[in-house]
């Protein structure tokens, strides 16, 4: 027969209201009732030092250790990045050129 397959093109589904959509809308309402950043951290203002950090206050030994650690981290990061950034033949050539 002409209609051997089911055709779902004429069926339209309406989105149902689920708990997830209700939860998202509730979260949006909560976000609008938050306080500003200044008010949130007001109780910690006496415990947090936000002034510029003075490296000269540290002992020389500690400063050297920090510099060595920073250099080591930069070297490790560069080495890993170099391995990932290497181009392979598949990345460089388009498929038609590879067939030749």
Order of alpha helices (4+ residues) and beta strands (2+ residues): alpha-alpha-alpha-alpha-alpha
